[in-house]
Amino acid sequence: MINIAVLGYGTVGSGVVEVITTNKESIARRIGDDIRIKYVLDLREFPGSPIEDILVHDFDTIINDDEVDIVVEAMGGINPAYSFAKASLEHGKSYCTSNKELVAKYGPELLELSEKMNKNFLFEASVGGGIPIIRPLNQSLTADEIMEITGILNGTTNYILTKMSKEGLDFDTVLKEAQDLGYAERNPEADVEGYDACRKIAILTSLAYGQHVDYEDIYTEGITKISDVDFKYASKLGRVIKLFGKSKRAGDKFFAMVAPFMIDDNDPLYSVNGVLNGILVKGNVLGDVMFYGSGAGKLPTASAVVSDVVDAAKHKNTHIMQIWSSKKLELSDVGEAQSKFFVRMTGTADAKLEEVTEAFGDVQVINVENVTGEFGFVTGVMTETEFTQASEKVAGIITRIRME
């Protein structure tokens, strides 16, 4: 019998209980043993619920029970999740989590502790919800040198940008709709400012290159400055706008960034719409590999958590090696990163083209019907620093979006 404890009975935690209850027999076949949820920890009461008889309010009850083999955490945030994870591993219990904040900040420390204790710290659901991406990076793609990872890693922002693109609505209108539908929090800052995607690309980059990437070192730009007018230009160019988390290896340099990008239909991520996520991994041998599916939601995320529970149960007394050392990976200056840029500028192209070309070189001018008092242009490939220097030589830039 494999005994587990679930920390938190919110959306993901209740989903974990539901998945295990619904698929109990098939999960037991995969493990080779029966699985039992012995405890659910939550501060709240749930009278009449299926977990009423196993509900506890004190974590010590779980940590001091030698029968508990695996602790499943679905609370989110750093505290008390970090202390719970550390205590669980120190007491010889494997720890499975969907908590991206915890993994991004303390991943290497908790992995080292799990190795020391011959247990496992698993976090498939921390990136991409139900999409399997952590395990492939650890196991399936290990023969490749990962050259680049590009992901639509946040369903809320992808929903907003998709809705703006297809219906011509402004950001504030779509954000309110997303909040009403439960896709966005009342305080949507973590999503719309790119912080959620930043932590996820930090985790993926750390696993891809084997050293710790501090998410605070990653240049992060959200979608709050993207307007419905930007999508009119994008449509004219045959493109859409997506919020990407990106990391790239160029020789001995490593770059990482979260920002909106304008992409065309040659990009595999072009048609990843709504609340779905997509992750494109480029290897030096295999080439492009695409992971696509539900990036959030109760059951998709719970399914990924339970897959970790199965893995931990199958390796009850064996540590599953994951290459993510505590040695810090120093990211190169984002100013050296290269791309084309789409730029909106006040005035007319006729009046300002000479000034623009003097600063940016040859550009492609874009004018959109029913958009007056401004024009757009696309630069050639240039570095972030070169763009900044050029933009200081002209007046009237409204916005700029990087282009793939």
C-alpha positions as CSV (number, residue, x, y, z in Angstrom):
1,M,0.0,0.0,0.0
2,I,1.3,3.4,-1.0
3,N,0.0,6.1,1.3
4,I,-0.1,9.8,0.2
5,A,-1.1,13.1,1.8
6,V,-2.5,16.0,-0.2
7,L,-1.7,19.5,1.0
8,G,-4.4,21.9,0.0
9,Y,-7.9,21.1,-1.1
10,G,-8.5,23.9,-3.6
11,T,-8.7,23.5,-7.4
12,V,-5.7,21.4,-8.0
13,G,-5.8,19.5,-4.7
14,S,-9.4,18.4,-5.1
15,G,-8.5,17.5,-8.7
16,V,-5.7,15.2,-7.5
17,V,-8.2,13.5,-5.1
18,E,-10.7,13.1,-8.0
19,V,-8.1,11.7,-10.5
20,I,-6.8,9.2,-8.0
21,T,-10.4,8.2,-6.9
22,T,-11.6,7.9,-10.5
23,N,-8.6,6.0,-11.9
24,K,-7.6,4.1,-8.8
25,E,-7.5,0.7,-10.4
26,S,-5.5,1.7,-13.5
27,I,-3.1,3.7,-11.3
28,A,-2.6,0.7,-9.1
29,R,-1.7,-1.4,-12.1
30,R,0.9,1.1,-13.2
31,I,2.4,1.2,-9.8
32,G,2.1,-2.4,-9.0
33,D,0.5,-1.6,-5.6
34,D,-2.6,0.0,-4.2
35,I,-2.6,3.7,-3.5
36,R,-4.5,5.4,-0.7
37,I,-5.0,9.0,0.2
38,K,-4.5,8.9,3.9
39,Y,-4.7,12.6,4.7
40,V,-5.8,15.9,3.1
41,L,-4.5,19.0,4.8
42,D,-6.4,22.2,4.7
43,L,-7.3,25.0,7.2
44,R,-11.0,24.9,6.1
45,E,-13.7,22.4,6.9
46,F,-15.5,20.5,4.2
47,P,-18.6,19.0,5.9
48,G,-20.3,16.3,3.8
49,S,-17.4,16.1,1.4
50,P,-15.6,12.8,0.4
51,I,-12.5,13.9,2.3
52,E,-14.2,14.8,5.5
53,D,-12.9,11.7,7.4
54,I,-9.3,12.2,6.3
55,L,-9.1,15.9,6.7
56,V,-6.4,17.3,9.0
57,H,-5.4,20.8,10.0
58,D,-1.9,20.2,11.4
59,F,1.0,19.3,9.1
60,D,2.8,17.6,12.0
61,T,0.2,14.8,11.8
62,I,1.4,14.0,8.3
63,I,5.1,14.5,8.9
64,N,5.2,12.3,12.0
65,D,3.3,9.5,10.3
66,D,5.9,7.0,9.0
67,E,3.2,5.3,6.8
68,V,3.0,8.4,4.5
69,D,5.2,7.7,1.5
70,I,4.4,10.7,-0.7
71,V,3.4,14.3,0.0
72,V,1.5,16.1,-2.7
73,E,1.4,19.9,-2.5
74,A,-1.2,21.9,-4.3
75,M,-1.2,25.1,-2.3
76,G,1.1,27.5,-4.3
77,G,3.3,30.3,-3.0
78,I,6.6,30.0,-1.2
79,N,5.5,29.8,2.4
80,P,4.7,27.4,4.0
81,A,5.3,25.2,0.9
82,Y,9.1,25.5,1.2
83,S,9.2,24.4,4.8
84,F,6.7,21.6,4.1
85,A,8.8,20.4,1.1
86,K,12.0,20.4,3.1
87,A,10.5,18.7,6.2
88,S,8.8,16.0,4.0
89,L,12.1,15.1,2.3
90,E,14.0,15.2,5.5
91,H,11.5,12.7,7.0
92,G,12.0,10.3,4.1
93,K,8.9,11.2,2.1
94,S,8.9,12.1,-1.7
95,Y,7.3,15.4,-2.6
96,C,5.2,16.1,-5.7
97,T,4.2,19.7,-6.5
98,S,2.5,21.9,-9.0
99,N,4.0,25.0,-7.4
100,K,6.1,27.0,-9.9
101,E,7.1,29.6,-7.4
102,L,8.6,27.0,-5.1
103,V,10.3,25.2,-8.0
104,A,11.7,28.3,-9.6
105,K,13.2,29.6,-6.3
106,Y,14.2,26.4,-4.5
107,G,14.3,23.7,-7.1
108,P,18.1,22.9,-7.0
109,E,18.2,22.9,-3.2
110,L,15.2,20.5,-2.9
111,L,16.6,18.3,-5.6
112,E,19.9,18.0,-3.8
113,L,18.1,17.2,-0.6
114,S,15.9,14.5,-2.3
115,E,19.1,12.9,-3.7
116,K,20.7,12.9,-0.3
117,M,17.6,11.3,1.2
118,N,17.2,8.8,-1.7
119,K,13.7,10.2,-2.3
120,N,12.2,12.3,-5.1
121,F,11.2,15.9,-5.6
122,L,8.9,16.0,-8.7
123,F,7.2,18.9,-10.4
124,E,5.8,18.0,-13.8
125,A,2.7,20.2,-13.2
126,S,4.7,23.3,-12.4
127,V,5.1,24.2,-16.1
128,G,2.4,23.6,-18.8
129,G,-0.3,22.2,-16.6
130,G,-1.3,18.9,-18.2
131,I,1.4,19.1,-20.9
132,P,4.3,16.6,-20.3
133,I,7.4,18.8,-20.6
134,I,9.5,18.3,-17.5
135,R,9.9,14.5,-17.9
136,P,10.8,14.8,-21.6
137,L,13.5,17.3,-20.8
138,N,14.9,15.0,-18.1
139,Q,14.5,11.7,-20.0
140,S,13.5,11.8,-23.7
141,L,15.6,14.6,-25.0
142,T,18.8,13.9,-23.1
143,A,20.7,12.9,-26.3
144,D,20.2,16.4,-27.7
145,E,21.8,19.7,-26.9
146,I,18.9,22.0,-26.4
147,M,19.5,25.1,-28.5
148,E,16.2,27.0,-27.9
149,I,13.0,26.8,-25.9
150,T,10.0,29.0,-26.9
151,G,6.7,28.7,-25.1
152,I,3.3,30.1,-24.7
153,L,3.3,29.4,-21.0
154,N,0.4,31.3,-19.6
155,G,-3.2,30.5,-20.6
156,T,-4.7,33.8,-19.3
157,T,-2.5,36.0,-21.5
158,N,-3.0,33.7,-24.4
159,Y,-6.7,33.9,-24.0
160,I,-6.6,37.7,-23.9
161,L,-4.4,38.0,-26.9
162,T,-6.4,35.5,-28.9
163,K,-9.7,37.3,-28.1
164,M,-8.1,40.7,-29.0
165,S,-6.8,39.3,-32.3
166,K,-10.1,37.6,-33.4
167,E,-12.6,40.1,-32.2
168,G,-10.8,43.4,-32.4
169,L,-11.4,44.2,-28.7
170,D,-9.2,46.3,-26.4
171,F,-7.1,44.9,-23.6
172,D,-9.3,46.2,-20.7
173,T,-12.5,44.7,-22.1
174,V,-11.0,41.3,-22.7
175,L,-9.3,41.3,-19.3
176,K,-12.6,41.9,-17.6
177,E,-14.2,39.1,-19.6
178,A,-11.4,36.7,-18.6
179,Q,-11.9,37.6,-15.0
180,D,-15.7,37.0,-15.2
181,L,-15.0,33.6,-16.8
182,G,-12.5,32.7,-14.1
183,Y,-9.5,32.6,-16.5
184,A,-7.9,35.7,-14.8
185,E,-7.6,36.5,-11.1
186,R,-9.1,39.6,-9.6
187,N,-5.5,40.8,-9.3
188,P,-4.1,39.6,-12.7
189,E,-0.6,41.1,-12.3
190,A,1.3,37.8,-12.2
191,D,-0.2,36.8,-15.5
192,V,-0.5,40.0,-17.6
193,E,2.9,41.4,-16.5
194,G,4.6,38.1,-17.5
195,Y,5.8,37.0,-14.0
196,D,4.1,33.6,-14.2
197,A,5.7,32.9,-17.6
198,C,9.0,34.1,-16.3
199,R,9.1,31.5,-13.5
200,K,8.2,28.8,-15.9
201,I,10.8,29.6,-18.5
202,A,13.4,29.8,-15.7
203,I,12.5,26.2,-14.7
204,L,12.6,24.9,-18.3
205,T,15.9,26.7,-19.0
206,S,17.5,25.4,-15.7
207,L,16.5,21.8,-16.7
208,A,17.7,22.2,-20.3
209,Y,21.1,23.5,-19.4
210,G,21.6,21.8,-16.0
211,Q,22.4,25.0,-14.0
212,H,20.1,27.2,-12.0
213,V,18.6,30.2,-13.8
214,D,17.4,32.9,-11.4
215,Y,14.0,34.1,-12.7
216,E,14.9,37.6,-11.3
217,D,17.7,37.8,-14.0
218,I,15.2,37.3,-16.8
219,Y,14.1,40.3,-18.8
220,T,10.3,40.3,-18.4
221,E,7.7,42.3,-20.3
222,G,3.9,41.7,-20.1
223,I,1.0,42.4,-22.4
224,T,-0.6,45.5,-20.7
225,K,0.8,47.8,-23.4
226,I,-0.6,45.8,-26.3
227,S,-3.6,47.5,-27.9
228,D,-6.3,46.6,-30.4
229,V,-4.4,48.9,-32.9
230,D,-1.4,46.6,-32.7
231,F,-3.5,43.7,-33.9
232,K,-4.6,45.8,-36.9
233,Y,-1.0,46.1,-38.0
234,A,-0.4,42.4,-37.2
235,S,-3.3,41.4,-39.4
236,K,-2.0,43.6,-42.2
237,L,1.3,41.7,-41.9
238,G,-0.4,38.3,-41.7
239,R,0.7,37.9,-38.1
240,V,-0.6,37.4,-34.6
241,I,0.8,38.5,-31.2
242,K,1.8,36.0,-28.5
243,L,3.5,36.3,-25.2
244,F,6.6,34.1,-25.3
245,G,8.9,32.8,-22.7
246,K,12.1,32.2,-24.6
247,S,15.6,30.9,-23.8
248,K,18.3,30.4,-26.3
249,R,21.9,29.1,-26.5
250,A,24.2,30.8,-28.9
251,G,27.7,29.4,-28.6
252,D,28.8,29.8,-25.0
253,K,26.1,32.5,-24.4
254,F,22.7,32.0,-22.9
255,F,19.7,34.4,-23.3
256,A,16.3,34.4,-21.7
257,M,13.4,36.7,-22.1
258,V,9.6,37.0,-21.6
259,A,7.9,39.4,-24.0
260,P,5.2,39.8,-26.7
261,F,6.3,38.6,-30.2
262,M,4.6,39.1,-33.5
263,I,4.7,35.8,-35.5
264,D,3.5,34.5,-38.8
265,D,1.8,31.2,-39.8
266,N,5.2,29.5,-40.4
267,D,5.7,29.4,-36.6
268,P,4.4,26.2,-35.0
269,L,3.0,28.3,-32.1
270,Y,0.9,30.5,-34.4
271,S,-2.3,28.4,-34.0
272,V,-2.0,27.9,-30.2
273,N,-5.0,29.9,-29.2
274,G,-7.3,30.5,-26.2
275,V,-6.2,29.1,-22.8
276,L,-4.0,26.4,-24.4
277,N,-0.3,26.4,-24.0
278,G,2.4,25.4,-26.5
279,I,6.1,24.7,-26.0
280,L,8.6,24.4,-28.9
281,V,12.0,22.8,-28.1
282,K,14.8,22.9,-30.6
283,G,17.6,20.3,-30.3
284,N,20.8,20.2,-32.3
285,V,20.1,16.6,-33.5
286,L,16.4,16.0,-33.3
287,G,15.4,19.5,-34.5
288,D,12.0,20.9,-33.5
289,V,9.7,19.2,-31.0
290,M,6.3,20.6,-30.1
291,F,4.4,20.1,-26.9
292,Y,0.8,21.3,-27.0
293,G,-2.3,21.1,-24.7
294,S,-4.1,22.3,-21.7
295,G,-1.7,24.5,-19.7
296,A,-4.0,24.9,-16.7
297,G,-7.3,23.8,-15.2
298,K,-8.3,21.5,-12.4
299,L,-8.0,18.0,-14.1
300,P,-5.2,18.6,-16.6
301,T,-2.9,20.0,-13.8
302,A,-4.1,17.3,-11.4
303,S,-3.3,14.6,-14.0
304,A,0.3,15.8,-14.3
305,V,0.6,15.8,-10.5
306,V,-0.7,12.3,-10.3
307,S,1.8,11.2,-13.0
308,D,4.5,12.3,-10.6
309,V,2.8,10.4,-7.8
310,V,3.0,7.3,-9.9
311,D,6.6,7.9,-10.7
312,A,7.5,8.5,-7.0
313,A,5.6,5.3,-6.1
314,K,7.4,3.2,-8.7
315,H,10.7,4.6,-7.5
316,K,9.9,4.5,-3.8
317,N,13.5,3.8,-2.7
318,T,15.3,5.1,-5.7
319,H,16.2,8.7,-6.5
320,I,15.3,9.8,-10.1
321,M,18.2,11.8,-11.3
322,Q,17.4,15.3,-12.6
323,I,20.2,17.5,-14.0
324,W,19.7,20.8,-12.3
325,S,22.6,21.9,-10.1
326,S,22.7,24.8,-7.7
327,K,25.5,26.4,-9.8
328,K,24.1,29.6,-11.3
329,L,23.8,29.9,-15.0
330,E,24.9,33.4,-15.9
331,L,22.6,34.8,-18.6
332,S,24.2,37.1,-21.2
333,D,23.1,40.7,-21.5
334,V,19.7,40.8,-23.1
335,G,21.0,43.8,-25.1
336,E,22.9,41.4,-27.3
337,A,19.7,39.5,-28.3
338,Q,18.7,39.9,-31.9
339,S,15.3,40.2,-33.6
340,K,13.4,42.4,-36.0
341,F,11.1,45.0,-34.5
342,F,7.7,46.3,-35.4
343,V,7.3,49.9,-34.4
344,R,4.4,52.3,-34.4
345,M,5.1,56.0,-34.7
346,T,3.1,59.2,-34.6
347,G,2.9,61.3,-37.8
348,T,3.1,60.1,-41.4
349,A,5.6,58.0,-43.2
350,D,6.1,60.7,-45.9
351,A,7.1,63.3,-43.2
352,K,9.2,61.0,-41.1
353,L,10.7,58.3,-43.3
354,E,14.0,60.1,-43.8
355,E,14.4,60.5,-40.0
356,V,13.5,56.8,-39.4
357,T,15.8,55.4,-42.0
358,E,18.7,57.5,-40.8
359,A,18.2,55.9,-37.3
360,F,17.1,52.4,-38.2
361,G,18.4,51.8,-41.7
362,D,16.0,50.4,-44.4
363,V,12.6,49.7,-43.0
364,Q,9.3,48.3,-44.3
365,V,6.5,50.9,-43.9
366,I,3.1,49.7,-42.9
367,N,-0.1,51.7,-43.1
368,V,-3.4,50.4,-41.9
369,E,-6.9,51.6,-43.2
370,N,-8.8,53.6,-40.6
371,V,-5.8,54.2,-38.4
372,T,-4.8,57.8,-38.7
373,G,-2.2,60.1,-37.2
374,E,0.4,57.3,-37.1
375,F,2.2,54.7,-39.2
376,G,4.1,51.5,-38.6
377,F,7.4,50.1,-39.8
378,V,9.4,46.9,-39.5
379,T,13.2,47.1,-39.0
380,G,15.8,44.7,-40.1
381,V,17.5,42.3,-37.6
382,M,19.2,44.2,-34.9
383,T,20.2,43.8,-31.3
384,E,18.1,45.2,-28.3
385,T,20.9,47.7,-27.7
386,E,21.0,48.8,-31.3
387,F,17.2,49.3,-31.2
388,T,17.4,51.4,-28.0
389,Q,20.1,53.6,-29.5
390,A,18.2,54.1,-32.7
391,S,14.9,54.8,-30.9
392,E,16.6,57.7,-29.0
393,K,17.3,59.4,-32.4
394,V,13.6,59.7,-33.4
395,A,10.6,61.2,-31.6
396,G,7.1,59.8,-31.5
397,I,7.5,56.1,-31.0
398,I,4.2,54.7,-29.6
399,T,5.2,51.1,-29.1
400,R,7.4,48.3,-30.4
401,I,6.9,44.6,-30.6
402,R,9.6,42.1,-31.4
403,M,9.2,39.9,-34.5
404,E,10.2,36.3,-35.1
